[in-house]
Structure formats: structure tokens, C-alpha cells
Amino acid sequence: MTDEEHAELTARANDIIKSWEDDRYDNAREAWSDVDAVLEERQFLDRDLVRRLDEIQNEAARMVAKAHLGADC
């Protein structure tokens, strides 16, 4: 991975985190999908970014599951 690609990936990860914290996602499924795409390259990210993205993805997955289970009730 080039320095430019690394910078773009890091910027994307930070943008996802900021968007999540600012509640700018329309739904949890969209957030989960964005995080998943970035985490495919997790070996190139700072450990703290990966940890935070994992937390967001876990929280989003719980929200999606809860919404899905609520729809089945």
C-alpha cells in the first residue's frame, strides 16, 4: 500500500468514526457496511482506529439485529 493509499484509508476510517459520532448515518446497516469495507484493509490501519471501528460495527450490528427482531414480532 502506498503512502497515498494509506492516507486515504485512514481519512476514510476517521470520516466513518466522525459520521457515527455525529449521528450522520441514515441507518445502522449503512454504517456497518461502510465499516466493513474499511476493515477489509485493517492491517494497514492504526490499532486505535481498528478498535474504534470494531466498536462501531458491533454496535451497528446490534442495532440492525434489534430492528430485525422487532420487525418479526
Secondary structure, DSSP 8 states (H G I E B T S, - for coil): --HHHHHHHHHHHHHHHHHHHTT--S-HHHHHHHHHHHHTTGGGS-HHHHHHHHHHHHHHHHHHHHHHHHHH-
